[in-house]
């Protein structure tokens, strides 16, 4: 997940995360996924876990922040419906996605997406495909990448030296919470006292965690994003969670990071929401 594309949604998440049980004890504890432990995990199941990681759910299992998310893999589709959607409309949406055939080309919106968009528009008003829709990747256990600058981890003693190193795209309170570990583990690439790349815990729930990555424009394409992502994965691995990296379909540079690291493509997330969401 690219920071510059998730800022608004991330601020809402941060407020909820600070009040969550995961954050309350300032720790991230190991977790075993009973649904998939001891067996190979399919791409479809992994996309379901990632959807549960990216979006909070209400008591009905409906997601917040999107009206509909379709996860597409070569094996088929999975769907999550937004909390604002009426129950009868939700039932029709789920049935339509369940009946849709597996996509032939994951890079193209599934054929059922337009039908779902029209159903939602009739019920809620205008909805559109969000710009954050795109491919998702699983970060494998074997990931590694050699850094060419110093890396600082959230569990290291150099954290205090970064208090005044906010690169400018974090609010002061957010930066303080990040350094204090209240937003989860992170790794930063630092050169001459300047933070040039960050991988942080953009989302963390019981079964999965999502990597959020940002690099200074003048340092992109030099391997720093790959290095901090690999180091973040090593920091998160003992928790036992599935680790994900998702990008917008238009963000070629972030897709190159995934390719450089050899991340496992698991499918695409197609997201519908009101314009401007």
N, C-alpha and C positions, 0 to 999 in steps of 0.2 A: 504494500500500500504506500503510495507516494504522499508525503506530508503536504505538499503544496495543493493536492487535490482533495484532502480530507480535513482541512482545518476546522471548518464550521462544525461538521459532524463530530470531530474529535473533541471539541470543547464541551459538547453535550455529554459525550461519553466520559470525559474526565470527571465531570461533576458526579456522575453516577458511580464511576469507578472508585472515587474517594470514599463513597459511602458503602461500598460493597464489602462482603465478608472476605473476598480475596485480598482486598487492599487493607482491611482494618488491622490485620496483624502484621502488616509490612512484609509479608513473606509470600512466596509462591511454593506450594507444597506439591510433592509427587502425586500423580493421579494415574490410575489404571482404567482404561476404557473397557468396561466389562462387555460391551456389545461386540468388540472386535479383538479383544486380547486373545492371543493364541492362534490367530488366523490371519491370513492375508487380508488387507483392507482394500476394498475396491475403490476406484476413483469416485464412483457415485456416493459411497458412504463417506469418503473424505470430504466431498463437497457439502454434504449434509452437516458434517462436523464444522466445516469452515463457516457455513451460514449461521450456525448456532454461536460461533465465536464472534462473528462480525456484528450481529444484531441481537440486542436484548429481546426477550419475549415476555408477553403478559401471561396471565393465568390460563389463557386458552391456547397458548403456544403460538400466538401471533407475534410477528416481528414489529419492532418500532423503527421508524426512520425511513422505511420504504413501503410502498403499497404492494409490491410484488417482486420477488426474486426467483428467477428460474436458473437452476444450476444444470448445465448441459455437459454430458460426457458421451463418449462413444457407446457406452452401455445404456444410455437413456437419460431422462430428465428427472430432476427433483424440484420441488417448489415450496416457497414460504410466502404466506399471505400477510399483509399488513394489518395492524390492529384496528385501523379505521374502516376496513372493508366489512360490509354487512355479511352476516352468516350465510345467507342464501347465495349471495354473489361469490363468497369464498368457496362454497361447495362446487359451484359451476367452474370456477377457475381451476381448482384442484383436479376435478374430473377431466377438464380439457387437457391439462398438462400431462396427467397420467395416461391419457389415451394417445398422446402425440408419439410418433415414431422417434427413434434415436436420430440425432442430426447426422447428416452426411458430411457436413463441413462445420467444425466447431467455431470457426472464425466468423460465421454468418449467424445472425439472429435466428433462433428456432422458428419454424413456420407458425407455431402456436402463439408466438409473442404478440403479433398484431391482433389476433382474436382477443387475447387477454387485455391488451391496451384498450380496445374498444369497449369491452365489458366494464373495465374500471372507469373509463371516461363517462360512460352512461350513468354510473353510480356516484362517482366522486367529483367529476369535472375533469379538466385536462390533465393528462399524465403523459410523461415522455420517458424515453430511454435515457438514463443518466450517463454523464460523461465518464463516470468511474466504472462502468461496465467493461469487462475484459477478462483476460486469462488469469487463472489461478494456478499456483504451484505449491507442491509439498517440498519442504526443505529436508533433504535426506540426512541420515545420521552420519554419513561419511563426508559431509561437506567440509572443505578447508580452503583457505586462500591466504597467500602470504602478503602481509601488509608491508608497505614501503615507508610508512610514517608511524609514529607512536600511536598505540591504541590505549585508551583509558576505559576500563570496565566499571560498571556501577558498584562492584564489590571491592574496588581498589582503594588505596589510601590517597590517591591524587584528586579525589572528588572535590575537595575544598578549593583547589586551584582553579576550578572551572566556574566558580560563582560569578565572576565578571566576564565570562567568555560566551555569554548568550549571543548566538549568531544573528539575532534580530528578528527571527520569525517565531519566537516563543514569547508569550506574555510573561512578565516578571514572576508572577505567582506560579505559572506553569513550569518555568525553568527551575524555580526553587523546589517544587514538588517532584520534578524529574530527578534532580540531583539527590534529593532525600530518599529516593527509591519508592515514593508513593505511587508512581505510575508504572512500576515494574522495572525489570532489568533493562539495561541499555549499554551500548558501546559507542565511543566516539573516537574518530581519527583526529589527531591534533598535530598541527605543524606550526612551529614558532609561536606557541601559545594561542593559536587560532583554531577553533573547531571547524573542520572542513567537511566532515561527514558524520552522520549519526544513524545508527539503527536502534530503535527503541520499541517497546512493547505497545503497539498501537491498540491491540485488544487482547484480553486474556480472560478465558472462562475455564470451566472445569475440564473440558476435553481438548482445547486447542488454544494456541496463541498466534497472533498475527504480527508479522514484522512491519514496522513503519520505517521508511528510509528517506533520508534527505542528504543532499550534498550541495556545497556551494557551486554555483554555475561554472566558475572558472576552474574548478577541480573535477568536473564530471568527465567520465570516459577514461579515467586514470586508474581504475581498480579500487578506489577507496570505498565505494558503496559495497562492492563485493567483499572487501576485507572486513568491514564492520558487521555485515550481515552474517558472515561465517562465524565471527567471534560471538555475536549475539546468540546464534544457534547453539554454540558450545556452552554458553552460559545458561541457556534455557533447557538444554537436553536432559539434565537430571530430573526435571519435573515430570517427565513421561508424557507431556502433552504433544499432540501433533502440531508441527510448526508450519505456518503458511506464509506465502508471499503472493499478493495479488496486485495487479497493475491495470491501468486503463488501457483500452485497446489502441488508443492513439499515442501512448507513451512508449515510443520505440526505445528510448535510452534505458528505461527500467526493464524492458523485455530483454535488452542486451545484458543487463546485470544477471538476470535469471539464467540466460544462456551461458554466460561466463562461469557461473557457479555450478552449472549442470543440474539445476533444479528440475524436479519431476513435474511435467505438466499434468494436471488432473482434470481440467475442464475449463469452462467459462461461466462467469456469473453475469446474467442479464438482469438489470435492475430497472424497475418502473417506479416513478415518483412524480409528484407535482412539479411543474416547471420551477427551476430555481432551488429545488431541494438539495 
